[in-house]
Amino acid sequence: MTPKNLFQKVWEAHSVKALSNGQTQLFVGRHLIHEVTSPQAFGMLREKGLPVRYPERTFATVDHIVPTNESSEPYSDPLADAMIKELRKNCEDFGVTFFDVSTGKQGIVHVVGPEQGLTQPGMTIACGDSHTSTHGAFGAIAFGIGTSQVRDLLATQTMALGKLKVRRIEVNGDLAPGVYAKDVILHIIRKLGVNGGTGYAYEYAGDVFDRFTMEERMTVCNMSIEGGARAGYVNPDETTFEYIKGRPYAPKGDDWEKAVENWRSFASDEGCDYDDIISIRAQEIPPTVTWGINPGQAIGVDESIPSPDKVAEDEKAGTVEALEYMKLTPGIPLEGTPIDVAFVGSCTNGRISDLEEVAKHLNGQKVKDGVHAIVVPGSQIVSQMAVEKGLDKVFINAGFEWRAAGCSMCLAMNPDKLIGDQLCASSSNRNFKGRQGSPTGRTMLMSPVMVAAAAITGQITDARKVFQN
Amino acid sequence: MPLAKINQVSGTAVYVPGDDIDTDRIIPARFMKCVTFDGLGEYLFHDVRFDEQGRKKDHSLNDDKFVDSSIMLSGKNFGCGSSREHAPQSLYRAGFRAIIAGNFAEIFFGNSINLGIPCVGMDAEDRASLAQWIEANAETQVTVDVDLLQVRAGNLTLPCKMRAGARDSLLNGAWDPLDELLSVSSEVDQVAKQLNYV
């Protein structure tokens, strides 16, 4: 039998037929929805008089608009209040399971899926959110879709999609101390560019990924889309199975062994083909920080702000635009850039291991006067685990605000927003102009520990110098 | 109702310069708090068109001579970022029926085609000539010809490109796949049954 990669196997298992436009009708095993991109899709179903075809395959939660500092409804923002009520009604009307705020299981959709055991190897998973690539960490093919495709999935459990090419990205060797999964993906995007992944699914491999925990793998897969790749995955292994075991929607009893055997069969075969292979040495990856207005505009923490005269011709205009927006001077060291806000959270870095890692370093340290620091757990379950471990107190004692679960300051659809041209050290995934809610607000992306170091010193700093314990 | 066959789109055009124009730029997230797409056109490119006091800034989309344009010309990697359909929906609702750019982010491209908005790629040099032409001839029509893969403007005839499948779906009036997806119900059930999801 011809050896195949995971993408090919999952694709073949889920293909229904070739469509007239040359795309494939692909069956989607799990469909996740949230309040922002689903109401219009339910509206389209109602207009056409269509039911949800497989309601048991769709799961909902609410994350983008949920205020993280206010728990009782009605929310003070009437639009946000209308959106959560609309989702509640749609789930009731169409028989969809909803991890609502009252269930204790609400959270960012890409934290909730894995946490509930809904995300499993060999699946196709889709959600009206580009960071759906997160679920690829389990060896699933997971992609973000638009609202018309949410409609297609609700109505048929299938969607039209063109087959992707597969690029294997191997990272081998040892990461330097203080270098995290976030740095690995920022480095990959820096090297391959923000549209380097167009047309591809990324397969992340090599011993760094073999050693990574599931949460580290999720951080990397999460940002595949920022590198232009529609999906990103890691082949399933014992680490994957161990993480899923015992979760609410995980297979139980005799089904467990059968499932593991089936999951294992999806991993890429030895000697299979790839459309491209790229190799990166782990040792070369520094703690990485974005200085510009797209996630590829990133440098090592010890480097200087790029100068337009020294970049490639086709990057010149973009560099000038980014420097102007970010109000940065070319040639000066990145370290020492003053910050106003520090944000730990998001679907990239809002999981329990992220909070634990930061808390481990924070002990006894204080947020610099004048810095607004917030920490936002990715889900109610993450929040509860953190409280049980006493992490909330560590954060609060250090001067962070401890918030309720949600997308928060990653994207400014809730009250957590930058003001004016504030500069935010952020563990989130996008540094686009205005992304964090103020049209002139500035974002620098980095690992959660680097965010904490910036919070404590009031400026971008190599965390390894701040936390020498 | 059968979908329209989209062979070409004609209208006046506007040039929005810049590479990597992301979905947050096209429609800032704070305007996505809505349960329908109606009214999104108003917020198109909001933060580059208006200052914090809501006053109009100097931007081609605020220029009276481009106000009725239905074709947009921009730079490389247009529509990168989010999968939100709010971005092409806001373009559509602001009256745009075709987009010309260096290239497009994948999800944005797919979402736009699903709405019947042709997105064609064009080389940098040709984009520069077209931008210059538009600036000088704001009131004259531009045609994006999906069939012949060319953009015509006055004496200019410039080649453009689009993925074959997407182009076919526009030409054949099959750009919204829902009816075709709905037509093979039993095959879908069969695939669902064969999958060993536990």
Boltz contact constraints between the chains, C-beta under 6 A:
constraints:
  - contact:
      token1: [A, 16]
      token2: [B, 187]
      max_distance: 6.0
  - contact:
      token1: [A, 16]
      token2: [B, 188]
      max_distance: 6.0
  - contact:
      token1: [A, 16]
      token2: [B, 191]
      max_distance: 6.0
  - contact:
      token1: [A, 19]
      token2: [B, 180]
      max_distance: 6.0
  - contact:
      token1: [A, 20]
      token2: [B, 174]
      max_distance: 6.0
  - contact:
      token1: [A, 21]
      token2: [B, 165]
      max_distance: 6.0
  - contact:
      token1: [A, 21]
      token2: [B, 168]
      max_distance: 6.0
  - contact:
      token1: [A, 21]
      token2: [B, 169]
      max_distance: 6.0
  - contact:
      token1: [A, 21]
      token2: [B, 174]
      max_distance: 6.0
  - contact:
      token1: [A, 22]
      token2: [B, 165]
      max_distance: 6.0
  - contact:
      token1: [A, 23]
      token2: [B, 165]
      max_distance: 6.0
  - contact:
      token1: [A, 25]
      token2: [B, 181]
      max_distance: 6.0
  - contact:
      token1: [A, 27]
      token2: [B, 191]
      max_distance: 6.0
  - contact:
      token1: [A, 29]
      token2: [B, 197]
      max_distance: 6.0
  - contact:
      token1: [A, 36]
      token2: [B, 32]
      max_distance: 6.0
  - contact:
      token1: [A, 39]
      token2: [B, 35]
      max_distance: 6.0
  - contact:
      token1: [A, 40]
      token2: [B, 36]
      max_distance: 6.0
  - contact:
      token1: [A, 40]
      token2: [B, 37]
      max_distance: 6.0
  - contact:
      token1: [A, 79]
      token2: [B, 33]
      max_distance: 6.0
  - contact:
      token1: [A, 86]
      token2: [B, 35]
      max_distance: 6.0
  - contact:
      token1: [A, 130]
      token2: [B, 82]
      max_distance: 6.0
  - contact:
      token1: [A, 130]
      token2: [B, 83]
      max_distance: 6.0
  - contact:
      token1: [A, 144]
      token2: [B, 83]
      max_distance: 6.0
  - contact:
      token1: [A, 144]
      token2: [B, 107]
      max_distance: 6.0
  - contact:
      token1: [A, 145]
      token2: [B, 83]
      max_distance: 6.0
  - contact:
      token1: [A, 146]
      token2: [B, 83]
      max_distance: 6.0
  - contact:
      token1: [A, 146]
      token2: [B, 85]
      max_distance: 6.0
  - contact:
      token1: [A, 146]
      token2: [B, 111]
      max_distance: 6.0
  - contact:
      token1: [A, 147]
      token2: [B, 85]
      max_distance: 6.0
  - contact:
      token1: [A, 148]
      token2: [B, 114]
      max_distance: 6.0
  - contact:
      token1: [A, 152]
      token2: [B, 178]
      max_distance: 6.0
  - contact:
      token1: [A, 152]
      token2: [B, 181]
      max_distance: 6.0
  - contact:
      token1: [A, 156]
      token2: [B, 181]
      max_distance: 6.0
  - contact:
      token1: [A, 156]
      token2: [B, 182]
      max_distance: 6.0
  - contact:
      token1: [A, 158]
      token2: [B, 181]
      max_distance: 6.0
  - contact:
      token1: [A, 158]
      token2: [B, 188]
      max_distance: 6.0
  - contact:
      token1: [A, 160]
      token2: [B, 177]
      max_distance: 6.0
  - contact:
      token1: [A, 195]
      token2: [B, 77]
      max_distance: 6.0
  - contact:
      token1: [A, 198]
      token2: [B, 106]
      max_distance: 6.0
  - contact:
      token1: [A, 230]
      token2: [B, 106]
      max_distance: 6.0
  - contact:
      token1: [A, 251]
      token2: [B, 198]
      max_distance: 6.0
  - contact:
      token1: [A, 255]
      token2: [B, 198]
      max_distance: 6.0
  - contact:
      token1: [A, 259]
      token2: [B, 198]
      max_distance: 6.0
  - contact:
      token1: [A, 262]
      token2: [B, 196]
      max_distance: 6.0
  - contact:
      token1: [A, 294]
      token2: [B, 20]
      max_distance: 6.0
  - contact:
      token1: [A, 318]
      token2: [B, 19]
      max_distance: 6.0
  - contact:
      token1: [A, 411]
      token2: [B, 29]
      max_distance: 6.0
  - contact:
      token1: [A, 412]
      token2: [B, 29]
      max_distance: 6.0
  - contact:
      token1: [A, 412]
      token2: [B, 30]
      max_distance: 6.0
  - contact:
      token1: [A, 413]
      token2: [B, 29]
      max_distance: 6.0
  - contact:
      token1: [A, 432]
      token2: [B, 22]
      max_distance: 6.0
  - contact:
      token1: [A, 432]
      token2: [B, 24]
      max_distance: 6.0
  - contact:
      token1: [A, 434]
      token2: [B, 24]
      max_distance: 6.0
  - contact:
      token1: [A, 434]
      token2: [B, 28]
      max_distance: 6.0
  - contact:
      token1: [A, 434]
      token2: [B, 47]
      max_distance: 6.0
  - contact:
      token1: [A, 435]
      token2: [B, 24]
      max_distance: 6.0
  - contact:
      token1: [A, 439]
      token2: [B, 47]
      max_distance: 6.0
